[in-house]
Amino acid sequence: MEEVLLSEVKDGRPKGAAVTVSGTQIRSRAQRRALGKSLRETCPRELHGMWKQSADRPGPVRLVQQADEGRLPELVPLRHGRMVQSPFTFYRGAALNMAHDLASLPGPGIRVQCCGDAHLVNFRGFATAERNIIFAINDLDETLPAPWEWDLKRLAASFVIACRDNGLSDSTARDSVLDCVRSYREHMAAFSEMTSLDLWYQAVEAEALIASIKDPALRRRVIRRIEKERASSMAEDLFPKLAVGEGVSAVIRDERPAIFHLQGARRREVEATTRKVFDAYRESLAPDRRVLLERYQVVDAAIKVVGVGSVGTRCWVVLLMDGAGDPLFLQVKEARTSVLEAYAGASVYENHGQRVVLGHRLMQPASDVFLGWTKGLQGYDYYVRQLRDVKIKPAVETFGKAEMAGFADWCGHSLALSHARSGDSSVISGYLGKSDEFDKAVVAFSFLYADQNEADHAAFKRAISNGVLKAEFDPPG
């Protein structure tokens, strides 16, 4: 079925309920592309260069405090400590702040399955079930149907902020945004010409990306990194870092503040609780995946503090063993209300873990074989996936001009594919057109919003200095 969701548009801003335009009404690619082009009349592409905070915009500290609600209170100061390090770390933790701002901007009203937190660190390489390496969005905790340009603008602005954080020039930042948006626009046009099945089978494969790297030294470094990850073993590499002991007697190492067991909790009680939660998780898996999971038994579980934006959410690392004593680590991560819901509408799923999992399956060409959802005994929603499985995280903090430009191209390509899988690539491509008018507008927005982010970070830093917010910091090293 070919379908596009269009919000009623007034003065370039989505208003009211979504209007469904089905393939029976607008069937051909040319007609859908023409529809996209017509949306420029209600929301001209140059409007995407706008950013000016509204008079009623909540203060950045207030929005951070709102995002803190419901998190483990003892970990909230660590979240603040990680966010305050730089404007870039603040940006990574302030997805709610930007969701509020993006919702105030004009748009053509075309909806897709959005990531909700599409900054550049959220893209990486990982292995498919067939052990091929692909490049895609990794974390989708905030995923929800929403306007496509929200993801692209958050991604584009993150390149300006990351370039500034790395001491790179404004011209490098500008070129990176142009590379990102151009790649999105051109690949969206290419996807709009594919059949539905060909598009669904598409993936951004590592081999093709490596071949596009012009610098031989950089190409060799990327190849070595991928070969190292491919050669890594759960038993030989990850297990010694995270656990001690053997077989069912193994335990996860406590390394505060990153990993720790609940104080006073007996191991048998933790195992019993985890098994009950796992029974519900098992039901969310396809039958063949259940057979695989049933080869393992839970032997230990501990809290694991992750990322920047996720600090303070209930996140567990669970150690399982099979009969031969081979380990498996699963991450059981709390799924909260998406930051987009207040602005794009509530999720249709009662369990936010299910929302995240189905967002993964829509936006990623391939997903973790253990990906599923469950509900905790205290009523919290969770999703489950492998803790680490050939995941190649970019060292963005080390990027120079060449790395930033190449990575921007990859991210734009990957985001276009994710959006094309759930949205109507012909309508989006028709709106974007063949010129760089939209690209230049997003460059203007990205620089304006990077300035706003710096001002918000400064206000956040003052709130910590003045004692309004408490901050704790990771130990050095």
RODREN-395397 format. One record per residue (C-alpha): y negated, x negated, z; residue in one letter. Coordinates in pm, whole numbers, plus 50000, padded with zeros to 5 digits. Example, Ala and Ser with C-alpha at 12.3 -4.5 7.8 and 13.67 -1.06 7.14 Angstrom:
{{50450,48770,50780},"A"},
{{50106,48633,50714},"S"},
This chain:
{{50000,50000,50000},"M"},
{{49657,49868,49906},"E"},
{{49401,49966,50166},"E"},
{{49062,49857,50294},"V"},
{{48883,49977,50604},"L"},
{{48513,50036,50553},"L"},
{{48277,50133,50833},"S"},
{{47995,50369,50749},"E"},
{{47700,50143,50685},"V"},
{{47337,50209,50770},"K"},
{{47069,49942,50735},"D"},
{{47345,49687,50681},"G"},
{{47515,49758,51014},"R"},
{{47851,49929,51064},"P"},
{{47802,50275,51219},"K"},
{{48043,50543,51323},"G"},
{{48411,50575,51252},"A"},
{{48599,50373,50994},"A"},
{{48652,50528,50654},"V"},
{{48986,50460,50486},"T"},
{{48982,50397,50112},"V"},
{{49341,50394,49992},"S"},
{{49502,50247,49682},"G"},
{{49538,50596,49531},"T"},
{{49158,50618,49507},"Q"},
{{49071,50260,49420},"I"},
{{49374,50113,49252},"R"},
{{49286,49817,49031},"S"},
{{49164,49478,49148},"R"},
{{48857,49521,48928},"A"},
{{48767,49850,49096},"Q"},
{{48813,49706,49443},"R"},
{{48613,49398,49351},"R"},
{{48337,49625,49222},"A"},
{{48341,49812,49551},"L"},
{{48291,49484,49736},"G"},
{{48005,49389,49508},"K"},
{{47838,49727,49566},"S"},
{{47831,49660,49941},"L"},
{{47567,49393,49877},"R"},
{{47322,49680,49829},"E"},
{{47364,49794,50190},"T"},
{{47406,49444,50333},"C"},
{{47259,49174,50104},"P"},
{{47434,48840,50143},"R"},
{{47116,48663,50255},"E"},
{{47116,48879,50572},"L"},
{{47405,48665,50698},"H"},
{{47156,48385,50759},"G"},
{{46992,48588,51036},"M"},
{{47007,48512,51405},"W"},
{{46758,48612,51670},"K"},
{{46863,48725,52011},"Q"},
{{46775,49083,52091},"S"},
{{46546,49175,52376},"A"},
{{46830,49340,52565},"D"},
{{47076,49051,52518},"R"},
{{47255,48986,52848},"P"},
{{47201,48641,52996},"G"},
{{47469,48387,52906},"P"},
{{47564,48334,53271},"V"},
{{47612,48707,53319},"R"},
{{47848,48723,53021},"L"},
{{48047,48425,53150},"V"},
{{48078,48599,53487},"Q"},
{{48194,48913,53308},"Q"},
{{48462,48709,53132},"A"},
{{48562,48561,53470},"D"},
{{48655,48903,53607},"E"},
{{49025,48949,53669},"G"},
{{49109,48579,53651},"R"},
{{49275,48389,53936},"L"},
{{48973,48324,54161},"P"},
{{49094,47981,54272},"E"},
{{49093,47863,53907},"L"},
{{48757,48008,53797},"V"},
{{48562,47700,53923},"P"},
{{48787,47480,53707},"L"},
{{48707,47700,53408},"R"},
{{48336,47646,53476},"H"},
{{48392,47272,53516},"G"},
{{48559,47249,53177},"R"},
{{48295,47465,53008},"M"},
{{47994,47276,53142},"V"},
{{48100,46939,52999},"Q"},
{{47910,46988,52672},"S"},
{{47766,47257,52444},"P"},
{{48096,47238,52251},"F"},
{{48318,47304,52553},"T"},
{{48082,47585,52655},"F"},
{{48117,47737,52308},"Y"},
{{48496,47725,52330},"R"},
{{48488,47915,52659},"G"},
{{48220,48166,52560},"A"},
{{48404,48386,52309},"A"},
{{48275,48700,52482},"L"},
{{47916,48579,52453},"N"},
{{47949,48534,52077},"M"},
{{48138,48860,52029},"A"},
{{47839,49040,52178},"H"},
{{47601,48853,51949},"D"},
{{47804,48900,51631},"L"},
{{47827,49274,51692},"A"},
{{47445,49295,51682},"S"},
{{47429,49151,51328},"L"},
{{47435,49333,50993},"P"},
{{47761,49333,50797},"G"},
{{47926,49501,50498},"P"},
{{48175,49689,50716},"G"},
{{48501,49541,50584},"I"},
{{48765,49502,50853},"R"},
{{49065,49269,50874},"V"},
{{49289,49145,51152},"Q"},
{{49052,48900,51319},"C"},
{{49133,48603,51540},"C"},
{{48837,48675,51769},"G"},
{{48804,48308,51868},"D"},
{{48814,48117,51540},"A"},
{{48656,47784,51636},"H"},
{{48782,47470,51464},"L"},
{{48999,47349,51757},"V"},
{{49199,47669,51718},"N"},
{{49347,47549,51387},"F"},
{{49638,47307,51373},"R"},
{{49968,47216,51216},"G"},
{{50297,47355,51341},"F"},
{{50656,47387,51229},"A"},
{{50814,47695,51074},"T"},
{{51171,47800,51152},"A"},
{{51274,47603,50843},"E"},
{{51104,47293,50994},"R"},
{{50830,47285,50731},"N"},
{{50482,47196,50858},"I"},
{{50208,47449,50785},"I"},
{{49843,47470,50888},"F"},
{{49712,47790,51048},"A"},
{{49530,47950,51338},"I"},
{{49720,47876,51657},"N"},
{{49585,48086,51948},"D"},
{{49526,48455,51893},"L"},
{{49464,48585,52244},"D"},
{{49158,48780,52124},"E"},
{{49303,48912,51796},"T"},
{{49196,49262,51692},"L"},
{{49094,49447,51374},"P"},
{{48724,49371,51326},"A"},
{{48471,49264,51058},"P"},
{{48597,48957,50872},"W"},
{{48264,48774,50885},"E"},
{{48279,48756,51266},"W"},
{{48564,48504,51245},"D"},
{{48402,48306,50965},"L"},
{{48067,48278,51144},"K"},
{{48230,48165,51469},"R"},
{{48425,47904,51275},"L"},
{{48122,47785,51077},"A"},
{{47897,47751,51383},"A"},
{{48171,47554,51561},"S"},
{{48143,47282,51294},"F"},
{{47770,47236,51359},"V"},
{{47830,47222,51735},"I"},
{{48125,46981,51698},"A"},
{{47926,46755,51463},"C"},
{{47642,46737,51713},"R"},
{{47891,46667,51992},"D"},
{{48029,46375,51789},"N"},
{{47684,46234,51713},"G"},
{{47706,46317,51343},"L"},
{{47400,46398,51135},"S"},
{{47267,46743,51050},"D"},
{{47344,46672,50685},"S"},
{{47711,46614,50776},"T"},
{{47711,46936,50975},"A"},
{{47553,47123,50686},"R"},
{{47805,46984,50437},"D"},
{{48093,47073,50670},"S"},
{{47982,47436,50693},"V"},
{{47935,47452,50316},"L"},
{{48284,47308,50265},"D"},
{{48433,47559,50508},"C"},
{{48265,47868,50364},"V"},
{{48311,47758,50002},"R"},
{{48681,47705,50069},"S"},
{{48706,48050,50227},"Y"},
{{48525,48213,49934},"R"},
{{48717,48034,49659},"E"},
{{49057,48082,49818},"H"},
{{48982,48449,49886},"M"},
{{48910,48487,49513},"A"},
{{49241,48316,49431},"A"},
{{49431,48538,49675},"F"},
{{49272,48847,49520},"S"},
{{49454,48767,49194},"E"},
{{49799,48742,49354},"M"},
{{50059,49014,49383},"T"},
{{50107,49152,49733},"S"},
{{50444,48978,49774},"L"},
{{50322,48643,49641},"D"},
{{50031,48658,49884},"L"},
{{50262,48741,50176},"W"},
{{50481,48439,50097},"Y"},
{{50181,48204,50082},"Q"},
{{50129,47929,50340},"A"},
{{49890,47637,50374},"V"},
{{50149,47359,50362},"E"},
{{50091,47015,50511},"A"},
{{50214,46832,50202},"E"},
{{49945,46992,49985},"A"},
{{49674,46917,50242},"L"},
{{49783,46553,50271},"I"},
{{49773,46517,49893},"A"},
{{49410,46636,49897},"S"},
{{49298,46353,50129},"I"},
{{49109,46097,49922},"K"},
{{49083,45823,50183},"D"},
{{49415,45626,50177},"P"},
{{49377,45508,50539},"A"},
{{49313,45861,50663},"L"},
{{49605,45991,50457},"R"},
{{49837,45733,50618},"R"},
{{49718,45828,50969},"R"},
{{49788,46196,50906},"V"},
{{50134,46119,50764},"I"},
{{50220,45902,51067},"R"},
{{50106,46177,51305},"R"},
{{50323,46438,51133},"I"},
{{50625,46205,51123},"E"},
{{50583,46133,51494},"K"},
{{50573,46503,51582},"E"},
{{50871,46581,51361},"R"},
{{51074,46306,51527},"A"},
{{50990,46425,51879},"S"},
{{51263,46590,52082},"S"},
{{51237,46856,52352},"M"},
{{51498,46672,52561},"A"},
{{51378,46317,52502},"E"},
{{50999,46361,52481},"D"},
{{50874,46678,52650},"L"},
{{51130,46724,52927},"F"},
{{51069,46388,53105},"P"},
{{50696,46458,53108},"K"},
{{50723,46806,53257},"L"},
{{51042,46812,53466},"A"},
{{51285,46612,53679},"V"},
{{51653,46658,53750},"G"},
{{51939,46773,53533},"E"},
{{52090,47102,53422},"G"},
{{52032,47405,53645},"V"},
{{51900,47176,53920},"S"},
{{51602,47062,53713},"A"},
{{51252,47147,53837},"V"},
{{50908,47139,53677},"I"},
{{50682,46861,53805},"R"},
{{50374,46962,54006},"D"},
{{50064,46793,53861},"E"},
{{49763,46970,54006},"R"},
{{49540,47115,53885},"P"},
{{49721,47147,53550},"A"},
{{50072,47250,53666},"I"},
{{50185,47375,54006},"F"},
{{50433,47605,54176},"H"},
{{50310,47904,54374},"L"},
{{50255,47799,54733},"Q"},
{{50514,47944,54968},"G"},
{{50723,48093,54687},"A"},
{{51093,48024,54715},"R"},
{{51268,47905,54404},"R"},
{{51527,48183,54413},"R"},
{{51250,48446,54442},"E"},
{{51062,48297,54145},"V"},
{{51381,48285,53939},"E"},
{{51470,48646,54025},"A"},
{{51120,48769,53937},"T"},
{{51118,48569,53614},"T"},
{{51455,48713,53511},"R"},
{{51327,49070,53557},"K"},
{{51023,48995,53342},"V"},
{{51249,48827,53087},"F"},
{{51464,49138,53056},"D"},
{{51163,49325,52918},"A"},
{{51067,49028,52701},"Y"},
{{51417,49015,52551},"R"},
{{51378,49375,52431},"E"},
{{51071,49277,52226},"S"},
{{51276,49027,52022},"L"},
{{51477,49098,51709},"A"},
{{51854,49113,51779},"P"},
{{51925,48771,51627},"D"},
{{51657,48611,51848},"R"},
{{51811,48776,52154},"R"},
{{52141,48610,52073},"V"},
{{51962,48274,52065},"L"},
{{51775,48341,52392},"L"},
{{52094,48444,52570},"E"},
{{52228,48091,52527},"R"},
{{51976,47988,52795},"Y"},
{{51920,48067,53159},"Q"},
{{51596,48041,53357},"V"},
{{51600,47755,53607},"V"},
{{51234,47715,53712},"D"},
{{50881,47848,53655},"A"},
{{50536,47717,53744},"A"},
{{50173,47801,53673},"I"},
{{50019,47597,53389},"K"},
{{49642,47580,53339},"V"},
{{49562,47569,52968},"V"},
{{49263,47513,52741},"G"},
{{48905,47600,52822},"V"},
{{48865,47972,52755},"G"},
{{49205,48057,52906},"S"},
{{49158,47882,53241},"V"},
{{49213,48128,53524},"G"},
{{49436,48363,53329},"T"},
{{49793,48396,53454},"R"},
{{49985,48144,53249},"C"},
{{50332,48017,53330},"W"},
{{50559,47749,53194},"V"},
{{50924,47848,53226},"V"},
{{51210,47600,53206},"L"},
{{51540,47723,53063},"L"},
{{51869,47540,53009},"M"},
{{52166,47610,52786},"D"},
{{52527,47543,52876},"G"},
{{52510,47186,52745},"A"},
{{52207,47106,52960},"G"},
{{51958,47109,52672},"D"},
{{51614,47230,52785},"P"},
{{51375,47489,52644},"L"},
{{51020,47538,52768},"F"},
{{50853,47874,52713},"L"},
{{50491,47962,52781},"Q"},
{{50438,48304,52938},"V"},
{{50067,48372,52897},"K"},
{{49863,48664,53026},"E"},
{{49721,48886,52752},"A"},
{{49396,49047,52861},"R"},
{{49165,49289,52687},"T"},
{{49027,49125,52372},"S"},
{{48664,49017,52386},"V"},
{{48618,49214,52062},"L"},
{{48726,49551,52201},"E"},
{{48387,49651,52342},"A"},
{{48238,49603,51995},"Y"},
{{48519,49670,51743},"A"},
{{48717,49940,51925},"G"},
{{49012,49943,52163},"A"},
{{49353,49815,52067},"S"},
{{49607,50075,51957},"V"},
{{49872,49898,52169},"Y"},
{{49915,49975,52538},"E"},
{{50048,49627,52607},"N"},
{{49803,49350,52516},"H"},
{{50094,49112,52479},"G"},
{{50217,49328,52194},"Q"},
{{49865,49322,52046},"R"},
{{49868,48940,52048},"V"},
{{50220,48909,51908},"V"},
{{50160,49149,51621},"L"},
{{49830,48972,51552},"G"},
{{50025,48647,51522},"H"},
{{50267,48805,51278},"R"},
{{49983,48942,51065},"L"},
{{49766,48632,51061},"M"},
{{50023,48351,51055},"Q"},
{{50251,48297,50755},"P"},
{{50525,48198,51002},"A"},
{{50548,48254,51376},"S"},
{{50747,48109,51665},"D"},
{{51106,48238,51677},"V"},
{{51064,48310,52050},"F"},
{{50740,48505,52010},"L"},
{{50754,48829,52210},"G"},
{{50585,49027,52486},"W"},
{{50651,49168,52830},"T"},
{{50486,49313,53141},"K"},
{{50483,49148,53482},"G"},
{{50595,49320,53801},"L"},
{{50230,49348,53911},"Q"},
{{50133,49522,53587},"G"},
{{49982,49230,53394},"Y"},
{{50059,49203,53022},"D"},
{{50203,48880,52881},"Y"},
{{50314,48726,52556},"Y"},
{{50578,48455,52527},"V"},
{{50625,48162,52289},"R"},
{{50756,47806,52295},"Q"},
{{50536,47573,52495},"L"},
{{50542,47308,52226},"R"},
{{50725,47289,51895},"D"},
{{50589,47030,51651},"V"},
{{50234,47142,51722},"K"},
{{49982,46900,51570},"I"},
{{49648,46945,51743},"K"},
{{49351,46778,51571},"P"},
{{49159,46517,51769},"A"},
{{48829,46681,51678},"V"},
{{48636,46468,51926},"E"},
{{48715,46160,51714},"T"},
{{48620,46308,51375},"F"},
{{48372,46127,51156},"G"},
{{48206,46254,50841},"K"},
{{48515,46238,50617},"A"},
{{48750,46397,50871},"E"},
{{48505,46678,50948},"M"},
{{48455,46763,50580},"A"},
{{48825,46765,50501},"G"},
{{48912,46968,50809},"F"},
{{48640,47222,50726},"A"},
{{48799,47277,50385},"D"},
{{49142,47327,50544},"W"},
{{49011,47573,50803},"C"},
{{48829,47782,50543},"G"},
{{49146,47794,50333},"H"},
{{49362,47895,50628},"S"},
{{49124,48162,50757},"L"},
{{49097,48317,50410},"A"},
{{49476,48345,50393},"L"},
{{49496,48503,50739},"S"},
{{49233,48761,50645},"H"},
{{49384,48830,50303},"A"},
{{49721,48909,50464},"R"},
{{49578,49206,50656},"S"},
{{49263,49296,50461},"G"},
{{49169,49359,50100},"D"},
{{49100,49023,49937},"S"},
{{48957,49188,49624},"S"},
{{48690,49377,49817},"V"},
{{48597,49072,50025},"I"},
{{48591,48850,49715},"S"},
{{48379,49104,49530},"G"},
{{48128,49099,49813},"Y"},
{{48119,48718,49833},"L"},
{{48087,48664,49458},"G"},
{{48108,48334,49271},"K"},
{{47776,48177,49372},"S"},
{{47702,47989,49695},"D"},
{{47442,48242,49814},"E"},
{{47661,48362,50102},"F"},
{{47760,48002,50186},"D"},
{{47397,47895,50228},"K"},
{{47322,48199,50442},"A"},
{{47604,48109,50681},"V"},
{{47471,47751,50701},"V"},
{{47135,47889,50817},"A"},
{{47306,48114,51073},"F"},
{{47525,47830,51200},"S"},
{{47231,47603,51279},"F"},
{{47038,47882,51446},"L"},
{{47336,47981,51654},"Y"},
{{47414,47618,51746},"A"},
{{47060,47603,51889},"D"},
{{47125,47926,52079},"Q"},
{{47451,47786,52214},"N"},
{{47270,47476,52340},"E"},
{{47016,47693,52521},"A"},
{{47297,47904,52671},"D"},
{{47482,47590,52783},"H"},
{{47165,47462,52949},"A"},
{{47127,47791,53137},"A"},
{{47493,47774,53240},"F"},
{{47447,47416,53360},"K"},
{{47142,47519,53568},"R"},
{{47342,47801,53727},"A"},
{{47599,47546,53843},"I"},
{{47333,47303,53966},"S"},
{{47159,47585,54157},"N"},
{{47482,47701,54319},"G"},
{{47491,48036,54138},"V"},
{{47826,47932,53990},"L"},
{{48085,47701,54143},"K"},
{{48243,47428,53931},"A"},
{{48541,47200,53986},"E"},
{{48651,46922,53758},"F"},
{{48976,46774,53634},"D"},
{{49067,46436,53783},"P"},
{{48974,46142,53558},"P"},
{{49234,46027,53307},"G"},
